Amino acid sequence: MTTRPTEALSLYLRLVGVAALWGGTFIAGRIAAPELPHFTISALRFWTAFVILLPLLLVVEGRLPRLRPRDLGFTALLALFGLVFYNLLFLGALELIPASRTALVVALNPILTALTMALIFGERLPRHRWFGILIALSGVWIVLSKGDPTLLLQRVGHGELLMLGGAFCWAIYTVVGRYALDGEAAASPLAITTVTTLWGALILSLGMPFEWDAWHAHDVSVAAWASIVYLGAGGTALGFVWYAQGLQTLGAARTAVFNNLVPVFGVVLGTLLLDESLLLSMVVGGLVAVGGVTLTNWSRSR
């Protein structure tokens, strides 16, 4: 699908916005995870998103979407891998390892996605885009290692394995999303995201009764409730719709490379909100990551 330069720029800015929103989910997840069990956090997140997305869908499209059987199947797969499995693995990892190490594993997603598209679906990327993916990953590595890459290789434990499983789940979500939005008769990104969110909320709600004895509403802090609202409104309702728009226009590999900016924004937000120090290596690594993302999405026609 071809796009005009102004449309392309708008889409790229939205995908950068997605990275910023998802960078904030690391902070929100770290706040909410110690106070609420995993199924409960995840289910509340996606019910919050659905409550926002459904009225928005009715306003924008004027009616409920007319979904074909393939749409229902695709949205169920998207919910299972991108919402249920990924979120449970993500929250489990956040309880075991620092957010920075979690973010590094998330940054592997663009490479996993590109490899999946190349090996299974035969989608070939030009050499400069593979090079851009590797440059972006290198920038993330510099940011998270604070200039000493060996620090991130010192230990790989249960938390890292959980997050690696989450990265594989997100790669599957990205690839499936690309095909769910393909074709003239495909439902809109907003419709697909809304139905996917409903699937995820319903599936995750099945686990909530088993966690009722593990928490009490009056013991949950205002910060934890606010974090869940952020995860639902920003991290899901807005972020997932914009990400789906990228999948529909750019394809899976080029959209996924923007995930390399997620840990960069996570570090920036940690500096601004948690008074963490900002090092020169973080600035350099962030610029390298941005350069890699730019190279991956560069073409002569733009």
matplotlib code that plots the C-alpha trace (Angstrom):
import matplotlib.pyplot as plt

x = [0.0, 1.4, 1.1, 1.7, 4.6, 2.4, 0.3, 3.5, 4.9, 1.6, 1.7, 5.4, 4.6, 1.7, 4.0, 6.5, 3.6, 2.8, 6.4, 6.0, 2.7, 4.1, 7.3, 5.0, 3.5, 6.7, 6.3, 2.5, 3.1, 5.7, 3.3, 0.3, 1.9, 2.8, -0.7, -3.0, -2.7, -2.0, -5.3, -7.1, -4.7, -4.9, -8.7, -9.3, -6.9, -8.7, -12.2, -11.1, -9.9, -13.1, -15.3, -13.4, -13.1, -16.7, -18.3, -15.4, -16.2, -19.9, -19.1, -16.4, -18.0, -21.7, -22.4, -21.0, -18.7, -19.9, -17.3, -16.7, -15.8, -12.1, -12.3, -13.6, -10.8, -8.1, -9.3, -9.4, -5.8, -4.7, -6.3, -4.8, -1.2, -1.0, -3.3, -3.6, -0.3, 1.8, 0.4, 0.7, 4.3, 5.0, 3.7, 5.4, 8.7, 8.3, 8.0, 11.3, 13.6, 14.2, 12.2, 15.3, 16.1, 12.5, 12.6, 15.7, 13.9, 11.0, 13.4, 14.1, 10.6, 11.4, 14.0, 11.7, 8.9, 11.2, 12.5, 9.0, 7.8, 10.9, 11.0, 7.3, 5.6, 8.5, 8.4, 11.8, 13.2, 15.9, 19.3, 19.2, 16.1, 17.7, 20.7, 18.3, 16.8, 20.2, 21.3, 18.1, 18.7, 22.3, 21.0, 18.6, 21.5, 23.6, 20.7, 19.9, 23.5, 24.5, 27.5, 28.7, 26.9, 28.4, 26.2, 23.1, 24.7, 25.7, 22.6, 19.7, 17.1, 13.4, 12.3, 14.3, 12.8, 9.3, 9.9, 11.4, 8.2, 6.4, 8.5, 7.6, 3.9, 4.1, 5.8, 2.9, 0.5, 2.2, 2.2, -1.4, -2.5, -0.9, -3.1, -6.2, -6.0, -5.2, -7.6, -10.3, -13.0, -10.9, -12.4, -10.8, -8.0, -10.4, -12.9, -10.3, -8.7, -12.1, -13.2, -9.7, -9.9, -13.3, -11.9, -9.0, -11.1, -13.5, -10.7, -8.7, -11.9, -12.1, -9.1, -10.3, -12.4, -9.3, -7.6, -10.4, -8.8, -5.5, -6.5, -9.0, -10.1, -9.6, -5.9, -5.1, -3.5, -4.7, -1.5, -2.2, -5.8, -4.4, -1.8, -4.6, -6.5, -3.3, -2.7, -6.2, -6.6, -3.2, -1.4, -4.3, -7.1, -4.9, -1.7, -3.2, -5.3, -2.3, -0.2, -2.9, -2.9, 0.9, 0.4, -2.2, 0.0, 3.6, 3.5, 4.6, 8.4, 8.6, 5.9, 7.6, 10.9, 9.3, 9.2, 12.9, 11.9, 9.8, 12.7, 14.2, 11.0, 10.9, 14.3, 13.4, 10.1, 12.0, 14.4, 11.5, 9.1, 11.3, 14.3, 16.6, 19.9, 20.3, 23.7, 25.5, 25.3, 21.5, 21.4, 23.8, 22.0, 18.6, 19.9, 21.3, 18.0, 16.1, 18.6, 18.0, 14.2, 14.6, 16.8, 14.4, 11.5, 13.5, 12.7, 13.7, 10.1, 9.8]
y = [0.0, 3.4, 6.5, 10.2, 11.7, 13.7, 10.5, 8.5, 11.1, 11.1, 7.4, 7.4, 9.9, 7.8, 4.7, 6.8, 7.7, 4.1, 3.5, 6.3, 4.9, 1.4, 2.7, 4.0, 0.6, -0.6, 1.9, 1.3, -2.4, -2.1, -0.1, -2.3, -5.8, -6.0, -5.0, -7.0, -10.5, -11.0, -12.1, -9.4, -6.6, -7.8, -8.3, -4.8, -3.3, -4.7, -4.0, -0.4, -0.3, -1.9, 0.6, 3.3, 1.6, 0.6, 4.1, 5.4, 2.7, 3.6, 7.3, 6.8, 4.1, 4.6, 1.0, -2.3, -4.0, -6.8, -9.4, -12.4, -15.8, -15.1, -11.8, -13.6, -16.2, -13.7, -11.5, -14.6, -15.4, -11.8, -11.8, -15.1, -14.3, -10.5, -9.9, -13.0, -14.9, -11.7, -9.8, -12.7, -13.3, -9.6, -9.2, -12.3, -11.1, -7.6, -9.2, -11.1, -8.8, -5.1, -3.3, -2.5, -6.2, -6.8, -4.0, -5.4, -8.7, -6.8, -5.1, -8.5, -8.5, -6.7, -9.3, -12.2, -10.7, -10.1, -13.7, -15.1, -13.1, -14.2, -17.9, -18.7, -16.2, -15.6, -11.8, -10.4, -7.2, -5.1, -5.3, -1.7, -2.6, -5.6, -3.4, -0.8, -3.4, -4.4, -0.8, -0.1, -3.1, -2.0, 1.4, -0.2, -2.4, 0.7, 2.5, -0.4, -1.5, 2.1, 1.8, -1.6, -4.3, -7.2, -6.2, -7.5, -10.9, -11.7, -13.7, -15.2, -16.6, -17.4, -13.8, -13.4, -16.7, -15.5, -12.2, -14.1, -16.1, -12.8, -11.5, -14.6, -14.1, -10.5, -11.5, -13.9, -11.1, -8.7, -11.3, -12.4, -8.7, -8.0, -10.6, -9.8, -6.3, -7.4, -7.1, -4.8, -6.4, -6.4, -4.7, -1.4, -1.3, 0.3, -2.5, -5.3, -3.8, -3.4, -7.0, -8.3, -6.3, -7.9, -11.4, -10.6, -9.2, -12.2, -14.8, -13.1, -12.7, -16.5, -16.4, -13.7, -15.9, -17.9, -14.7, -13.2, -14.2, -12.7, -9.1, -6.6, -3.4, -1.2, -2.3, -1.2, 2.2, 5.1, 4.8, 1.2, 2.0, 4.9, 2.6, 0.2, 3.1, 4.1, 0.5, 0.4, 3.9, 4.7, 1.4, -0.4, 1.7, 4.2, 2.3, -0.8, 1.1, 3.1, -0.1, -1.8, 1.1, 0.7, -3.1, -2.3, 0.2, -0.7, -4.5, -6.5, -6.1, -2.3, -1.7, -4.0, -2.1, 0.8, -1.5, -0.7, 2.8, 1.4, 0.8, 4.1, 5.9, 3.7, 5.0, 8.6, 8.3, 6.7, 9.6, 12.2, 10.4, 8.3, 10.7, 8.1, 9.5, 10.3, 9.1, 10.1, 6.5, 6.6, 9.7, 8.1, 4.8, 6.5, 8.4, 5.2, 3.4, 6.3, 6.2, 2.4, 2.9, 5.7, 3.5, 0.6, 2.7, 4.7, 4.4, 6.5, 7.5, 9.3]
z = [0.0, -1.1, 1.1, 0.5, 2.3, 4.7, 5.5, 6.0, 8.4, 10.4, 10.6, 11.7, 14.4, 15.7, 15.9, 17.8, 20.1, 20.5, 21.7, 24.2, 25.5, 25.8, 27.4, 30.2, 30.7, 32.3, 35.0, 35.3, 35.4, 38.1, 40.3, 39.8, 39.8, 43.5, 44.6, 42.3, 40.9, 37.2, 35.8, 37.7, 36.4, 32.8, 32.8, 34.3, 31.8, 28.8, 30.2, 30.6, 27.1, 25.7, 27.6, 25.7, 22.3, 21.9, 22.0, 19.9, 17.3, 17.2, 16.8, 14.1, 12.1, 13.0, 13.7, 15.1, 12.7, 10.4, 11.1, 8.9, 10.4, 9.4, 11.4, 14.5, 14.2, 13.7, 16.6, 18.9, 17.9, 18.4, 21.9, 22.9, 22.0, 22.2, 25.2, 27.3, 27.0, 26.5, 29.5, 31.9, 30.9, 31.0, 34.5, 35.7, 34.4, 35.9, 39.4, 38.9, 37.0, 36.6, 34.0, 32.0, 31.4, 30.5, 28.0, 26.3, 25.6, 24.2, 21.8, 20.3, 18.8, 15.5, 14.7, 15.6, 13.5, 10.5, 10.7, 11.0, 8.0, 6.0, 6.9, 7.0, 4.7, 2.3, 2.8, 1.9, 3.4, 1.6, 3.1, 4.4, 6.5, 8.1, 8.8, 10.4, 12.6, 13.9, 14.4, 16.4, 18.6, 19.2, 20.3, 22.8, 24.1, 24.7, 26.5, 28.8, 29.5, 30.4, 28.1, 29.3, 27.1, 29.1, 32.1, 30.2, 29.6, 33.2, 34.1, 32.3, 34.6, 35.0, 34.5, 31.3, 29.9, 30.7, 28.8, 25.9, 25.7, 25.7, 22.8, 20.8, 21.6, 20.5, 17.2, 16.6, 17.4, 14.9, 12.1, 12.6, 12.9, 9.5, 7.8, 9.9, 8.3, 4.8, 1.9, 0.6, 2.8, 6.0, 9.0, 10.2, 12.7, 15.2, 14.7, 14.9, 18.0, 19.7, 19.1, 20.1, 23.3, 24.1, 23.5, 25.8, 28.6, 28.5, 28.5, 31.3, 33.4, 33.6, 35.9, 38.2, 40.5, 41.4, 42.6, 44.7, 47.9, 47.0, 47.1, 48.5, 46.8, 49.9, 50.1, 46.5, 46.3, 44.1, 42.2, 41.3, 40.1, 38.1, 36.5, 35.4, 33.8, 32.0, 30.8, 29.5, 28.0, 26.8, 26.6, 24.9, 23.5, 21.8, 21.4, 19.9, 17.4, 16.2, 16.0, 13.9, 11.5, 11.1, 10.4, 7.8, 6.0, 6.6, 7.2, 10.2, 10.0, 9.5, 12.1, 14.7, 14.4, 16.3, 19.3, 19.7, 20.8, 23.7, 26.1, 25.1, 26.2, 29.2, 30.3, 29.5, 31.5, 34.4, 34.4, 34.4, 36.8, 39.0, 39.3, 37.8, 36.4, 32.7, 31.4, 28.2, 27.0, 27.2, 25.0, 22.5, 22.5, 22.0, 19.0, 17.5, 18.0, 16.4, 13.5, 13.1, 13.0, 10.4, 8.2, 8.4, 7.1, 4.6, 0.9, -2.2, -2.8, 0.6]

ax = plt.figure().add_subplot(projection="3d")
ax.plot(x, y, z, "-o")
ax.set_aspect("equal")
plt.show()
